[in-house]
Amino acid sequence: RLKASNVTERSIKLTWSKVKGADSYVIFGSLCGRSYKRIKTVDKKAARTYTVKKTVYGKLAKGRYYKFAVAAVKNIKGSEKQIALSKSVHAVTKGGKYSNFKGIKLKNVKNKTISLNMKKEKTFSIKAAAVKAANTKTRIHRRLCYESSDKSVAKVNSKGLVTAIGKGKCFIYVYLQDGTGKKITVSVK
């Protein structure tokens, strides 16, 4: 779960979740519309954060969209093997005519509890929308993404349709293009 935050005119802070078995994390990034390039490798013992101030295309500039991804890597006999890859995140630096989304509005999930109770084999469609900051423009580089923390309990498709698979509890994450989002608890009976 990669997220871009603390965005300024010249930097974007990335944070991500720990991946079990990873020896390091490789950060890739570029201007939106260009190919990803390796920016930095972060050891598993270091904090899972990195503030990007430049890419191979140069220093970050104000009002520009950038994209990032982080790969979890395991070292096997001297070579790197990718064991997980984040979803891509897109964020715009401050100081231009565009801004990042303000948040996500869940239209049919109670915001107080943000939870679903489901029976096995039943489905539920999450209705979510990206919320723009007032008086700003935002370019869409990637639509809302959905992810399940445990597909043996519940799975979710690219349109937010949750299907209960087996008994237990998991989380469904709904992400904006910059990686920020909401967490919905799903309990399957």
N, C-alpha and C positions, 0 to 999 in steps of 0.2 A: 504494500500500500504506500505508494510514493505520493508526496504532496509538496507543492510549491507554496511558500508563504514568505512573510516579511519582505515583500517585493518593494524595491526602491527604484530610482531612475537608473542605477548602474549595477544592481545585484538581485539575485533571487536565491532564497534559502530553500534547500531541498531536505526533506526528512522522509525516512522510510522505516518499515517494520523489519524486525529481525527474521531471518530465514534460517530454520534449523539445518545444521550441517554446512553452512556457508563459512568459508575461510576469509573471504573478502567480498567487497561490493564494487562493481565497476560502474561509474557514472558516464552516461553518454548524453550528448546534447548538441544542439545547433539552432540556427534560425529556423523558424517554421518554413517549410517548403524546401529545405535543403537536407542533405544526407546527415544521419547521425555520425558523430565522431567521438572517440574516447576522450573524456576530459580528465578523469581522476580515478585512481583505485584507492579504496578506503579499507583498512584492515578491520576484521571482525571485532577486535578489541576496542577500536575507536568508537566515538559516538556516531550514531547513524544519521548524521547531518552533514551537509556541506553547503557553503555559500558560494554560488557560481558568480564570478565576476568577469570571466572571459571564456570563450570557446575558441576552437581553431580558427574561427572566422573573425576573431578580435574581441575587444572588450565589449561588454554589454552596453547597449545604447538606449537612451530613453525612448519610450513609446514604441518598442519593437516586440514582436511575439517570438518566443523561444520555446523549444520543445526538449523534453528530457525523458530518459528512461534509466533504470538501475537494474543491473544484472547481479544476482547472487551467484558467486563462483566458489567451486571447491577445487583445491589443488590436488591433482592425482598424478603421481610420478613426474612431477615437474611441469605439468601442463594444466591450464585452466579448463575446467568443465563447468559450463553454465547449468545451474540446477533450478533457477527461477528467474523470471523476467517480469518487471513491473509493467503496468499499463503505461502508455505514454501520457505525459502531462504537458499542457500548453499554458504558458503564462505570459502576460504582457508587462513590460516594465512601466513604471509611472512616468508621467511627463508628456505623454502623447494624447491623441484624441480618443484612444480606446482604454477600457479598463477591464479588469477581471470580474467575473460574476460575483455577486454579493453572497449568494448561498443557494440552498435547495429548499423548495417548498414541497412537502409531501401532502398531496391533496386528499388521500383516502386512508391515511394511517394516522391514528391518534398521536399528535405531537407530544403529549404529556408522557405517555408510556413508551412510545415508539416500539411496539411489540405486536406480534401476530401469534395467535393460537390456531393451529391447523390440525386437521385429521389427515392421516396417511392417504396419499394419492389425490388429495384435493389441491386446487390451485387458487392463487390470489394474484391479481394484477396490481402492482405498485404504480400509482399515478404520481409522477414527480415532475417538477419543472425547475429549470435554472432561473434564478432571480437576478435581474440586472440591478446594478447600483443606479440611484436616481440621476437623471440627466447625463447619462453616459452611453457610449456605444461599445458593444462587445462583438468581436468576431467569433464565430463558432468554428473551431478547428477539430473538435471531437464531441460527439453527442454524449449524453449521460451514459455512464457505464455502471453495470451491476456485477456483483461478485458474491459468492457464497463462501463462508469460512469452512463449511463441511458439507460437501455434495452428497454424502450418504444420509444426511438429515433432510436437506432441502437444496434444490438447485434453482437457478434463476437464469433466464435467457436475456438476450440483448435488449429486449423491450420491457423488462421488469416483471415478467410472468414468473411467479414463484410456484414451484411444484414440491409438495411434501413427499419425501421418499421413505424415511424410516423414523422411528421414535428417537427423540433426543432434542437437543437445543443447539442452534447455530446462529450466526449473524449474517444478514444480507447487507452489503455495503452499496450505497448509491454515491457515485463520484461525479463531480464536475470535471471539466477539462483540466483544471489546475490541481486536481487530486483531492481537494477538500470535499467533504460530503457528510452523509448521515449513516448511522448504524441502526439497523432494525433487528431486534431479537425475534427469532422464530422458534416456537416450541411446537413440536409435532407429537401428538398423542398416539 
